C-alpha cells in the first residue's frame, strides 16, 4: 500500500478541482483564525493571566514576528524539498502550538504556543506553489484568488467564533478550536493534495547563512517599528533594532548574490517585471494595506461630535465589515478569471483604482453613512482584486520551481515590512493634528492621510501598468505547469520560460514529496 508520504515519479490521479478549492480554503481559513482569534481574547487574557495590556499584546507580536521571519524561508524550502511536506510540518507545529497554549494555560506557555502557531503565516507561498502542481494553468488564478479572498471573510467569521467561545467562559476553547481546525487541514493535506515535484540538488554545502539570516533581520525591523510606535521614534531600542535589521538584510543580499548555490536565488529579480512587482507591492503596502486597518475603525466608531466619525457601535461596524468581506470573497473568482484571461496586471490595476475611489470616499463621507459604506465596499473589493492580482502576477513571471521563494519574498516579506512602515507613517500623520484634549485626528490630518494613500496607490498603478505583460494563464494550455516543467525537454519548453525544466544548476527536475 502506498504511503501518503511516498515519493516517486509514478503519475498521480488528478484530484477534482472543487475538492482542491475546499482544501485550500480550509487551510487558509485555519491560518487566519489562528492569527486573529487572540485579538478578540486580549481583554480576557489580560484579566485571567493578571497581566497588563503591554504584556498580553506579545501574544500577537510573537505570532507576527515568527510568521514574517519564516515566510520566505518556508517558501524556498518548499521549492527545494517539497511543498506538501513543508505544509504538513507547519500544520503539525500549529497543532502543537494550540495544544501547548491550551494545556499549560500560563503566560509563558501561551507565548510558546503562539510562536509555534506563527509559522502558519508561511502557508500561503506553499499553497501558491501547490496550485501550480495540482491544477491546469488556466485554473491557477481562480484557485489563488479564492485563497486570498478567504482571508477577507475568514477574519470576520473567526472573530465571531472566538467571541462565542469566549462567551462560554472558557478561554482555552479558542486554542482547542484552532487545534481542531489544524488537524482537519492536516488530514486534508495528507490525503487529498498531490505529491509535490521538486528539482534535484547538487551535493553542495548548505547555505546556512542565507537560510538563517533573513528571519532575524525581518523580525528586528518589525520589532523596531512596533517599539517606535509605542515608545517613540527617539527610543534607542527602536532605532537600534531597525538599523540592525536593515544591516542584516543588506548583508543577506550581498551573501546570496555572491555565492554559487544560495538558499534564495535573488538573481530572479534581474527580471524587471519581478522587480517592478516588488516595488508595486511595497507602495500598496505603504498605502492601501496599512491604512485600511487604521482608518476604518476610526471612521466607523468615532463619535459624530468629532471631525471624523459615524458613531457606530463595534457590533454594527463589525457587521458591515463582515458584509464587505463576504462581497470581496464572492468577487474573488471574478478577479481570478480576469487574471487568467487578461493577465494579473489588469486585475491588480482594477483593484488599485477601486481602492483609490474608496479612500477618496473616506475623505468625503466622514459624517455621511451611505457614502462611507459605499467607500468601504470599494476599498474592500479593491483589496480583494489587489490580493488576487499580486500573487498571480508573480506566478505569471517566475518558473514553477521559484514560486515559493518569489511569493515568500515579495508577497510575504515585502508586503509585511512595508505595511508595518506604512502603519507607522499613517499613525504619525493622524497624530500630527488632533482635536484638543483627545487623540482623535482633525479633518486636516485625516485628509493628509488620504492624500498620502492616493499618491502611493497612483504610483503603484503606474508601475503595474508598465510591467511587461506575460502570457495569460488561459493561453498556456491545459497543462499542469510544475509537472510539465519536470518532464519536458528544456529545448522545447514554453517560450515564457525556455529551459525552465532544469534547475539553475542545469540538472533535470524530478518528482518529489
C-alpha positions in Angstrom: 0.0 0.0 0.0 1.3 3.4 -0.9 2.0 5.8 1.9 0.6 9.3 1.7 4.2 10.4 2.1 5.6 8.3 -0.6 7.7 9.9 -3.4 8.5 8.9 -6.9 7.7 9.5 -10.5 4.5 7.5 -10.7 1.7 9.5 -12.3 -0.9 10.7 -9.8 -4.6 10.6 -10.3 -5.9 14.1 -10.8 -7.9 15.4 -7.9 -11.3 17.1 -8.5 -10.8 20.9 -8.8 -13.7 21.6 -6.4 -12.0 19.4 -3.8 -8.7 21.2 -4.2 -10.5 24.5 -3.7 -12.1 23.3 -0.5 -8.7 22.1 0.9 -7.1 25.5 0.1 -9.9 27.4 1.7 -9.8 25.3 4.9 -6.0 25.7 5.2 -6.1 29.5 4.6 -9.1 30.0 7.0 -7.2 28.0 9.7 -4.2 30.3 9.5 -6.4 33.4 9.5 -8.3 32.2 12.6 -5.1 31.4 14.4 -3.8 34.9 13.7 -6.9 36.9 14.7 -8.6 34.9 17.4 -6.3 36.4 20.1 -7.3 40.0 19.2 -10.7 39.2 20.5 -9.3 37.4 23.5 -6.9 40.2 24.7 -9.2 41.6 27.4 -10.0 38.1 28.7 -6.3 37.0 28.7 -5.4 40.3 30.5 -7.8 39.5 33.2 -7.3 35.8 33.6 -3.5 35.9 33.5 -3.4 39.1 35.6 -1.0 41.0 33.3 -1.2 44.4 31.6 -2.1 45.2 28.0 1.6 45.6 27.1 2.4 42.1 28.2 -0.7 40.5 26.7 -0.1 42.2 23.3 3.0 40.0 23.0 0.6 37.1 22.2 0.0 38.9 18.9 3.5 40.3 18.4 5.3 36.9 18.7 2.9 35.4 16.2 3.6 38.2 13.7 7.3 38.2 14.2 7.7 34.4 13.7 5.4 34.5 10.6 7.2 37.4 8.9 10.6 35.8 9.7 9.8 32.4 8.4 7.5 33.0 5.3 10.3 33.4 2.7 12.4 30.6 4.1 9.5 28.2 4.2 8.5 29.1 0.7 12.0 28.4 -0.5 12.3 25.1 1.4 9.0 24.1 -0.2 10.5 24.7 -3.6 13.5 22.6 -2.7 12.2 19.8 -0.5 8.5 19.6 -1.5 5.7 22.0 -0.7 3.3 19.5 0.7 6.0 18.2 3.0 6.6 21.7 4.4 2.9 22.3 4.7 2.5 19.2 6.8 5.3 20.4 9.1 3.7 23.8 9.5 0.3 22.3 10.3 1.9 19.9 12.9 3.6 22.9 14.5 0.3 24.8 14.6 -1.4 21.8 16.3 1.5 21.7 18.8 1.1 25.4 19.5 -2.6 25.1 20.1 -2.0 22.1 22.5 0.8 23.9 24.4 -1.3 27.1 24.9 -4.4 25.2 26.0 -2.6 22.7 28.2 -0.2 25.0 30.0 -2.5 27.9 30.4 0.2 30.2 31.6 1.5 33.4 30.1 4.8 31.8 29.2 3.1 28.7 27.8 0.8 30.8 25.6 3.8 32.7 24.2 5.5 29.5 23.3 2.3 28.2 21.7 1.7 31.4 19.8 5.3 31.3 18.5 4.6 27.8 17.1 1.3 28.9 15.6 3.1 31.8 14.0 4.6 29.5 11.4 1.2 29.1 9.9 1.6 32.6 8.4 4.0 30.9 6.0 1.5 28.6 4.4 0.5 30.9 1.5 3.6 30.7 -0.6 3.3 26.9 -0.3 -0.3 27.0 -1.4 0.5 29.1 -4.5 3.3 26.6 -5.4 0.9 23.6 -4.9 -1.7 25.3 -7.1 0.8 25.1 -10.0 1.3 21.4 -9.2 -2.3 20.4 -8.7 -4.4 22.1 -11.4 -4.0 23.2 -15.0 -2.6 26.6 -15.7 -5.9 28.3 -16.6 -7.4 27.3 -13.3 -4.5 28.5 -11.1 -5.5 32.2 -11.0 -9.0 31.5 -9.7 -7.7 29.0 -7.1 -5.1 31.6 -5.9 -7.8 34.3 -5.9 -10.2 32.2 -3.8 -7.4 31.5 -1.4 -6.7 35.2 -0.9 -10.4 36.0 -0.8 -10.8 33.6 2.1 -8.8 35.9 4.2 -11.3 38.7 3.7 -14.2 36.8 5.2 -12.4 34.3 7.5 -11.1 37.2 9.7 -14.7 38.4 10.5 -16.1 34.9 10.9 -13.1 33.9 13.0 -13.6 36.9 15.3 -17.2 36.0 15.7 -16.4 32.3 16.5 -13.8 33.4 19.0 -16.2 35.8 20.7 -18.8 33.0 21.0 -16.3 30.6 22.6 -15.0 33.3 25.0 -18.6 34.0 25.9 -18.9 30.4 27.2 -16.4 31.4 29.8 -13.6 29.0 28.7 -10.8 30.9 27.0 -8.9 27.7 26.3 -11.7 26.8 23.8 -10.2 29.2 21.2 -7.0 27.1 21.2 -8.9 23.9 21.2 -10.9 25.2 18.1 -7.7 26.2 16.3 -6.2 22.8 17.1 -9.2 21.0 15.6 -9.1 23.2 12.5 -5.4 22.5 12.1 -6.0 18.7 12.4 -8.7 18.9 9.8 -6.4 20.9 7.5 -3.5 18.4 8.1 -5.7 15.4 7.2 -6.9 17.1 4.0 -3.3 18.0 3.1 -2.0 14.4 3.5 -4.8 12.5 1.8 -6.0 14.9 -0.9 -3.2 17.2 -2.0 -0.9 15.6 -4.6 2.7 14.9 -4.1 5.0 17.8 -4.9 7.5 17.9 -7.7 10.9 19.3 -6.9 14.2 20.0 -8.8 17.2 17.8 -7.8 20.0 19.4 -5.9 23.8 19.0 -6.3 25.6 17.9 -3.2 26.9 21.3 -2.3 27.4 23.0 1.0 24.1 24.1 2.6 23.8 27.9 2.6 23.3 28.2 6.3 23.9 32.0 6.4 21.3 32.6 3.8 18.9 30.3 5.5 19.1 31.8 9.0 19.9 35.5 8.4 16.7 36.7 6.8 14.4 35.8 9.7 16.1 37.7 12.5 16.6 40.6 10.1 12.9 41.0 9.3 12.0 40.4 12.9 14.4 43.1 14.1 12.9 45.7 11.6 9.3 44.8 12.6 10.0 44.8 16.3 11.8 48.1 16.0 8.9 49.7 14.2 6.5 48.3 16.8 8.7 49.6 19.6 9.0 53.0 18.0 5.2 53.3 17.6 4.8 52.7 21.3 7.9 54.2 23.0 8.6 57.0 20.5 10.9 57.2 17.5 13.7 58.6 19.5 13.9 55.4 21.5 17.4 53.9 21.3 16.0 50.4 21.3 13.7 51.2 18.3 16.4 52.9 16.3 18.9 50.2 17.1 16.6 47.4 16.1 15.7 49.0 12.8 19.3 49.8 12.0 20.3 46.2 12.9 17.6 44.7 10.8 18.4 46.9 7.7 22.1 46.0 8.1 21.3 42.3 8.3 19.1 42.5 5.2 21.9 44.2 3.3 24.4 41.5 4.4 21.9 38.8 3.4 21.5 40.3 0.0 25.3 40.5 -0.6 25.8 37.0 0.6 23.1 35.5 -1.5 24.3 37.3 -4.6 28.0 36.2 -4.2 27.7 32.5 -3.5 27.3 29.8 -6.2 24.4 27.9 -4.6 22.4 30.4 -2.5 19.4 29.4 -0.4 17.5 32.3 -2.1 18.1 32.9 -5.8 17.9 36.7 -5.7 19.1 36.7 -9.3 15.4 36.2 -10.3 15.0 39.9 -9.6 17.1 40.6 -12.7 13.7 40.3 -14.4 12.3 43.9 -14.5 8.8 42.6 -14.2 9.5 40.8 -10.9 11.3 43.9 -9.5 8.5 46.2 -10.5 6.0 43.8 -8.9 8.1 44.1 -5.7 8.0 47.9 -5.9 4.3 48.0 -6.6 3.7 45.7 -3.6 5.8 48.0 -1.4 3.7 51.0 -2.4 0.4 49.2 -1.9 1.7 48.0 1.5 2.5 51.6 2.5 -0.9 52.9 1.5 -3.9 50.6 0.9 -2.9 47.7 3.2 -1.5 49.9 6.1 -4.3 52.5 6.1 -7.3 50.1 5.9 -6.8 48.6 9.3 -6.4 52.0 10.9 -8.8 54.3 9.1 -11.9 52.0 9.0 -12.4 51.7 12.8 -11.8 55.5 13.3 -14.3 56.4 10.6 -17.0 53.9 11.7 -16.8 54.0 15.5 -15.7 57.5 16.4 -18.5 59.8 17.8 -20.2 62.0 15.4 -19.2 65.0 17.5 -15.6 64.6 16.3 -14.4 65.8 12.9 -14.3 62.2 11.6 -16.8 59.6 12.9 -20.1 57.9 12.2 -20.8 56.9 15.8 -21.5 53.2 15.0 -21.3 50.6 17.8 -18.5 48.0 17.5 -21.1 45.3 16.7 -22.7 47.2 13.9 -19.3 48.2 12.5 -18.2 44.5 12.6 -21.4 43.5 10.8 -20.6 46.0 8.0 -17.1 44.6 7.9 -18.4 41.0 7.6 -20.7 42.1 4.7 -17.8 43.8 2.8 -15.6 40.8 3.4 -18.3 38.5 2.0 -18.7 40.7 -1.1 -14.9 40.6 -1.6 -14.8 36.8 -1.2 -17.7 36.3 -3.7 -16.0 38.6 -6.2 -12.6 37.0 -5.8 -13.2 34.4 -8.5 -14.1 37.2 -10.9 -10.7 38.7 -10.1 -9.1 35.3 -10.8 -10.9 35.0 -14.2 -9.8 38.4 -15.3 -6.2 37.5 -14.3 -6.5 34.2 -16.3 -7.9 35.8 -19.4 -6.3 39.3 -19.5 -3.3 39.0 -17.2 -2.8 39.6 -13.5 -1.6 43.2 -14.1 -5.1 44.0 -15.2 -6.6 42.5 -12.0 -4.1 44.4 -9.9 -4.7 47.7 -11.7 -8.5 47.4 -11.3 -8.0 46.7 -7.6 -5.8 49.8 -7.1 -8.3 52.0 -9.0 -11.2 50.7 -6.9 -9.2 51.3 -3.7 -8.3 54.9 -4.7 -12.0 55.6 -5.3 -12.9 54.1 -1.9 -10.4 56.1 0.0 -11.5 59.3 -1.7 -14.9 58.4 -0.4 -13.4 58.1 3.1 -12.5 61.8 2.8 -16.0 62.8 1.6 -18.1 60.6 3.9 -16.8 61.4 7.3 -20.3 62.1 8.6 -22.3 60.5 5.7 -23.1 56.8 6.4 -24.3 55.8 2.9 -21.2 57.4 1.3 -18.9 55.8 3.9 -20.5 52.3 3.4 -20.1 52.6 -0.4 -16.5 53.7 0.1 -15.9 50.7 2.3 -17.3 48.4 -0.3 -15.0 50.0 -2.9 -11.9 49.6 -0.7 -12.9 46.0 0.2 -13.5 44.9 -3.3 -10.3 46.8 -4.4 -8.4 44.9 -1.7 -9.8 41.6 -3.0 -8.6 42.4 -6.5 -5.2 43.5 -5.3 -4.8 40.4 -3.1 -5.6 38.3 -6.1 -3.5 40.3 -8.6 -0.2 40.4 -6.8 0.5 36.6 -6.3 -0.9 35.8 -9.7 1.4 38.4 -11.2 4.3 36.6 -9.6 3.1 33.3 -10.9 3.0 34.6 -14.5 6.6 35.8 -14.3 8.6 33.1 -12.4 9.0 29.4 -13.3 7.3 26.9 -11.0 10.5 25.9 -9.2 10.9 29.5 -8.0 7.3 30.1 -7.0 7.7 29.7 -3.2 10.7 31.9 -2.7 9.3 34.6 -5.0 5.9 34.7 -3.4 7.6 34.5 0.1 9.9 37.4 -0.6 7.5 39.7 -2.4 4.1 38.9 -1.0 5.3 37.7 2.4 8.3 39.7 3.5 7.9 42.7 1.2 4.3 43.3 1.9 4.7 42.8 5.7 7.6 45.1 6.0 6.1 48.0 4.1 2.7 47.5 5.6 4.4 47.9 9.0 6.2 51.0 7.8 3.0 52.4 6.3 1.1 51.8 9.5 3.7 53.8 11.5 3.6 56.6 8.9 -0.2 56.8 8.9 -0.2 56.8 12.7 2.3 59.7 12.7 0.2 61.6 10.2 -3.0 61.1 12.1 -1.3 62.2 15.3 0.2 65.3 13.6 -3.0 67.3 14.3 -5.5 66.1 16.9 -8.7 67.6 18.5 -7.7 69.3 21.8 -7.8 67.0 24.8 -8.3 63.9 22.6 -6.3 61.6 20.4 -8.8 61.9 17.6 -7.4 63.3 14.3 -8.6 66.6 12.9 -10.1 66.8 9.4 -6.8 68.2 8.1 -4.8 65.2 9.4 -7.4 62.8 8.0 -7.2 64.4 4.6 -3.4 64.4 4.6 -3.5 60.6 5.2 -6.0 60.2 2.3 -3.7 62.2 0.0 -0.7 60.0 1.1 -2.7 56.8 0.3 -3.9 58.1 -3.1 -0.4 59.2 -4.2 1.2 56.0 -3.2 -1.6 54.0 -4.9 -1.4 56.1 -8.0 2.4 55.5 -8.3 1.7 51.7 -7.8 -0.9 51.8 -10.5 1.6 53.4 -13.0 4.2 50.8 -12.2 1.7 48.0 -12.6 0.6 49.3 -16.0 4.3 49.4 -17.1 5.0 45.8 -16.1 5.5 43.8 -19.3 2.6 41.5 -20.0 3.3 37.8 -19.6 1.3 35.2 -21.5 -2.1 34.9 -19.6 -2.7 31.6 -18.0 -5.7 30.9 -20.2 -3.3 30.9 -23.2 -0.9 28.3 -21.8 -3.0 25.2 -22.5 -4.4 22.6 -20.1 -1.0 21.8 -18.7 -0.1 21.5 -15.0 3.0 23.8 -15.2 5.1 22.3 -12.3 4.6 18.8 -13.7 5.4 19.9 -17.3 8.5 21.6 -16.0 10.0 18.4 -14.7 9.0 16.2 -17.6 9.5 18.3 -20.8 12.6 18.7 -22.9 14.1 22.0 -21.9 14.9 22.7 -25.6 11.2 22.6 -26.4 9.8 24.2 -23.3 7.4 27.1 -23.4 8.7 30.4 -24.8 7.9 32.1 -21.5 10.4 30.1 -19.5 12.6 28.4 -22.1 14.8 25.9 -20.2 12.6 26.0 -17.1 12.6 22.2 -16.9 16.1 22.4 -15.4 17.1 23.9 -12.2 19.7 26.7 -12.1 22.5 24.1 -11.8 21.4 22.6 -15.1 20.1 19.4 -13.7 16.7 18.0 -14.8 14.0 18.3 -12.2 12.3 15.3 -10.7 9.2 14.5 -8.8 9.4 14.5 -5.0 7.2 14.9 -1.9 
